[in-house]
C-alpha cells in the first residue's frame, strides 16, 4: 500500500472531497474513476496528482477505435514480414516486433507512476471489461514471447469519463468513484485567480456573473465549462475590456463576439441573444 498523499498543488484548486477521493483510491489500491462535465479539469487532475507526488505521468488517451489489448502490447507482424524479405537478422527475435502499450509502460516504471486512462467511455462498451483481469492482477501474458509481465508496483490509476456511455457494473465494483461537481462561484473565483492572479476585481466579478447567468439559461444545448471561462477571460484581459462593457447596452460594441469562447453552436447563440434582448428591455423599463 502506498504512503503517498495528494494535497493539491499551487496550480490546481482541489476541493476537500476530491482530495479525499484521490487519497482513498491510493489507499485502497483501486483505480479512481472521475466523472464530470467536460472542461471541469478531470484530465488535469491526473497531471497534478503526478506533479504533487513527484511521479511519472503515463497517459493513455482513448478513442472510439481503441482496443484494450493496445494498452498491453501490439505485435507488428507486418514489420517482421518486411524484415524477413530483406534478410534482416532481427526477425529471429520476435521481441523486436512487440510494441509496448501504456499499461506495460506503467508496470515497468522504476517508481510508482500515475496512469491516466482518459475518456474511457469513448471506447467500445466491452473495453472496460477487457481490462478487468489485468487491473486486478497487475500482470498479463505475452503470447508471442511466452512471458508474463508483472507490475513492479501497482500504479496509481486515474480513469476519466464524460458519461457518453455507462460503464459495466463489474468494472465499477473494482474502482473508487468520484463525481466532480461544477465549481461554485467562490471556487471558480479561486480557479481564475490561479491562472490570472493580476485580474481586476471588478472585471472578474462581472465576468463570473455573466458566466453563471449564461450557464443557468434554460434550454442551453452545451453549457460553458471551466476551461471555456478561462479562455473567455484570457480574451477579456488581452483586449483590455473594461468591466462596464460586459453590461453595455450598445449592440455595436465588440464584446458580444467574444462570447464565441463560451458558446459553441448556433442554437445557444440564439438563446443568448434572446437573453440579452430581454435583459436590455427590462433595463429600459
MONORLIN-V914072 format. One record per pair of residues at least 24 apart in sequence whose ideal C-beta (glycine too) atoms are under 7 Angstrom apart, sorted by the first residue. I is the first residue (numbers start at 1). J is the second residue. Records with the same first field share a line. If there is no record, write none. Layout:
I: J / J
This chain:
1: 27 / 29
2: 26 / 112
4: 53
6: 49 / 52 / 53
7: 52
8: 52
9: 48 / 51 / 52
11: 48 / 194
12: 44 / 48
13: 187 / 190 / 191 / 194
15: 187
18: 178 / 180
21: 176 / 178
22: 49
24: 176
25: 176
26: 156
28: 176
29: 154
30: 174 / 175 / 176
31: 135 / 157 / 159 / 174 / 175
32: 157 / 158 / 159 / 175 / 176 / 178
33: 159 / 161 / 175 / 177
34: 158 / 159 / 160 / 178 / 180
35: 161 / 163 / 179
36: 179 / 180
37: 182 / 225
38: 162 / 225
39: 225 / 226 / 227 / 228
40: 180 / 182 / 225 / 226
41: 180 / 226
42: 160 / 180
43: 116 / 118 / 160
45: 158
46: 114 / 116 / 158
49: 114 / 156 / 158
50: 114
55: 111 / 112 / 113 / 114 / 156
56: 109 / 113
57: 113 / 114 / 116
58: 102 / 105 / 106 / 113 / 115
59: 116 / 118
60: 102 / 116 / 117 / 118
61: 118 / 119
62: 117 / 118 / 119 / 120 / 122 / 123
63: 122
64: 122 / 123
66: 123
68: 127 / 130 / 131
70: 101
71: 101 / 102 / 103 / 131
72: 101 / 103 / 104 / 134 / 140
73: 98 / 99 / 100 / 101 / 104 / 142
74: 99 / 101
75: 144
94: 144 / 145
95: 145
98: 142 / 144 / 145
103: 134
104: 149
106: 155
107: 138 / 149 / 150 / 151 / 152
108: 152
109: 152 / 155
112: 153 / 155 / 156
113: 155
114: 155 / 156 / 158
115: 155 / 156 / 157
116: 158
117: 157 / 159
118: 160
119: 160 / 161 / 162
120: 159 / 160 / 161
121: 161 / 162 / 163 / 164 / 165 / 167
122: 164
125: 165
128: 167 / 168 / 171
129: 168 / 170 / 171
132: 170 / 171 / 174
135: 174
136: 174
183: 226
185: 212
188: 226
191: 226
192: 230 / 233
195: 230
196: 233 / 237
199: 233 / 237
202: 243
203: 236 / 243
206: 243 / 246 / 247
207: 233 / 236 / 246
210: 246
214: 262 / 272
217: 271 / 272 / 275
219: 271
220: 268 / 271
221: 265 / 267 / 268
222: 264 / 265 / 268
224: 262
228: 261 / 262
231: 261
232: 258 / 261 / 262
235: 261
249: 280 / 283
